[in-house]
Amino acid sequence: QVQLVESGGGLVQAGGSLRLSCTASGLTFDDYAMGWFRQAPGKEREGVSCISWSGGSTYYSNSVKGRFTISRDNAKKIVWLQMNSLKPEDTAIYYCAASRTPAYYYGGYYTNIDGANFDYWGQGTQVTVSS
């Protein structure tokens, strides 16, 4: 049984930092690209970041580029999302997800990440940024 478990969310003031973790089990971790998505109340789900199987290629949405950093440790089956300079508009539930889509897996060129291309999802962790 595949499980993705996020942790590290919480309440932080604007300008602060949080580090989200996603621990995987039940799958061969380096067979998958890993992504982070978020969804705020009343808004559509947004693909925030993605990392190739090797960690050598990363993607960030324009809304987080320069502030967030994704990384992974295949031996530990963990993917992280370091979030700095947080803004109130970053408030959302954050989800990690796993994908075998070749463009994400190998790190080809793409301009967004589509949740429909992800096979497994975590339960989410709440991030709240106060102003």
C-alpha positions in Angstrom: 0.0 0.0 0.0 1.4 3.3 -1.1 1.5 6.1 1.5 2.7 9.6 1.2 2.7 11.4 4.5 3.2 15.2 4.7 4.4 17.0 7.8 5.8 20.4 8.8 2.9 22.6 8.2 1.7 25.2 10.8 1.1 28.8 11.5 3.8 31.3 10.7 4.0 35.1 10.3 4.6 36.7 7.0 8.2 36.7 6.1 8.8 33.5 8.0 9.8 30.1 6.9 8.6 26.5 7.0 10.0 23.2 5.8 7.5 20.6 4.6 8.4 17.0 4.5 6.8 14.1 2.6 7.8 10.6 3.5 6.9 7.8 1.1 6.3 4.1 1.7 5.1 1.2 -0.4 6.6 2.4 -3.6 10.0 2.5 -5.3 10.7 6.1 -4.6 13.2 6.8 -7.3 10.7 5.4 -9.9 8.8 8.7 -9.4 9.0 12.4 -9.8 7.7 14.1 -6.8 5.5 17.2 -6.8 4.0 19.7 -4.3 0.5 21.1 -4.8 -1.5 23.5 -2.8 -5.2 24.4 -2.5 -6.6 27.4 -0.7 -10.3 27.7 0.2 -12.4 28.6 -2.8 -9.5 28.3 -5.2 -8.3 25.7 -7.7 -5.5 23.4 -6.9 -2.1 24.8 -7.9 1.0 22.9 -8.9 3.8 24.6 -6.9 6.9 22.6 -7.5 8.2 19.3 -8.9 11.5 17.4 -8.8 12.9 14.8 -11.2 13.8 11.3 -9.9 17.4 12.2 -9.6 16.8 15.6 -8.1 18.7 17.1 -11.0 15.8 19.0 -12.5 13.3 21.1 -10.6 10.2 23.2 -11.5 8.6 26.1 -9.6 5.4 28.0 -10.3 5.9 31.7 -10.9 4.1 32.4 -7.6 6.8 30.7 -5.5 10.0 30.9 -7.7 12.9 32.3 -5.8 11.2 31.6 -2.4 10.6 27.9 -2.3 13.1 25.1 -2.8 12.3 21.4 -3.5 14.7 18.6 -2.7 14.7 14.9 -2.2 16.6 12.0 -0.6 15.9 8.8 -2.4 17.6 6.6 0.2 15.3 8.0 2.9 12.3 8.3 0.6 11.7 11.9 1.5 10.9 15.0 -0.4 11.1 18.4 1.1 9.7 21.8 0.3 11.6 24.7 2.0 9.4 27.7 2.0 11.0 31.1 2.7 9.7 34.7 2.7 6.2 33.4 3.2 3.2 35.5 2.3 -0.4 35.4 3.4 -1.3 34.3 -0.1 0.7 31.1 0.5 -1.9 30.0 3.0 -3.3 26.6 1.8 -3.3 22.9 2.3 -0.1 21.5 0.8 -0.1 18.1 -0.8 2.8 16.0 -2.1 2.3 13.6 -5.0 4.1 11.1 -7.0 4.3 10.8 -10.8 5.8 8.6 -13.5 5.1 11.1 -16.3 8.3 11.1 -18.3 8.6 14.9 -18.6 8.5 15.2 -14.8 10.5 12.1 -14.1 13.4 12.9 -16.4 13.1 16.6 -16.1 12.1 17.7 -19.5 10.8 21.1 -20.4 7.4 21.9 -19.0 5.6 25.1 -17.9 3.3 23.7 -15.3 2.4 20.5 -13.5 -0.9 18.8 -13.9 -2.4 16.9 -11.0 -4.0 14.5 -13.4 -0.5 13.2 -14.2 0.2 12.2 -10.6 -0.6 8.7 -9.3 -0.4 9.0 -5.6 -1.2 11.7 -3.1 -0.7 12.5 0.5 -3.4 13.7 2.9 -2.1 17.3 3.0 -0.7 19.6 5.6 -2.1 23.0 6.5 0.1 26.1 6.1 -1.2 29.3 7.4 0.6 32.6 7.0 -0.5 35.5 9.1 -0.1 39.1 8.1 
